[in-house]
Amino acid sequence: MKSTKSKTWRLALLASLAAVAASCQEEECDGPDDNRLELAFVGIDSAGQDVSRALPMPISFRALGGPDSLPYDQAEALGAASLPLSPTSDTTRWLATLGDQADTLTLVADRQLYLVSQACGFGTRHSLRSAQLSGSFFDSLLIVLPTVDDEYQTNLLLYFSVD
């Protein structure tokens, strides 16, 4: 009788462990939740009219305060760019270089940590509070969509003069 009871107990324990192991398996993570700030470049003439949606020369961005570098110099007429925001700091700074001109883009955003999934772990949502430019190429900017998410919608317009 003791032997049957012991076998039943072992079988129940084994079945429970198998059920727990099977329930812990989740689908693979397709990658981290990729929230990127979407920029669009807008050329304006002396009357303030939108006349171009492409930069007149190649642009490159380099993160300030970090090792990241994103070159955007593959196209002669680039109309948009996509930049990651810092998951660990409210402020992200980028140096935009166009030929011999350089502008600094400073972004301040609220961050919210959230669970993407058990397989992917945590991600960060951003909500832009402010954006500032300093330099000589871009004239102004406009936050058109403060919520930075994975929808790939334009968040920020950068204006430059077309002569």
Secondary structure by P-SEA (a helix, b strand, c coil): caaaaaaaaaaaaaaaaaaaaaaacccccccccbbbbbbbbbbbccccccccccccbbbbbbbccccbbbbccccccccbbbbbccccccbbbbbbbcccbbbbbbbbbbbbbbbccccccbbbbbbbcccccccccccccccccccccccccccbbbbbbcc
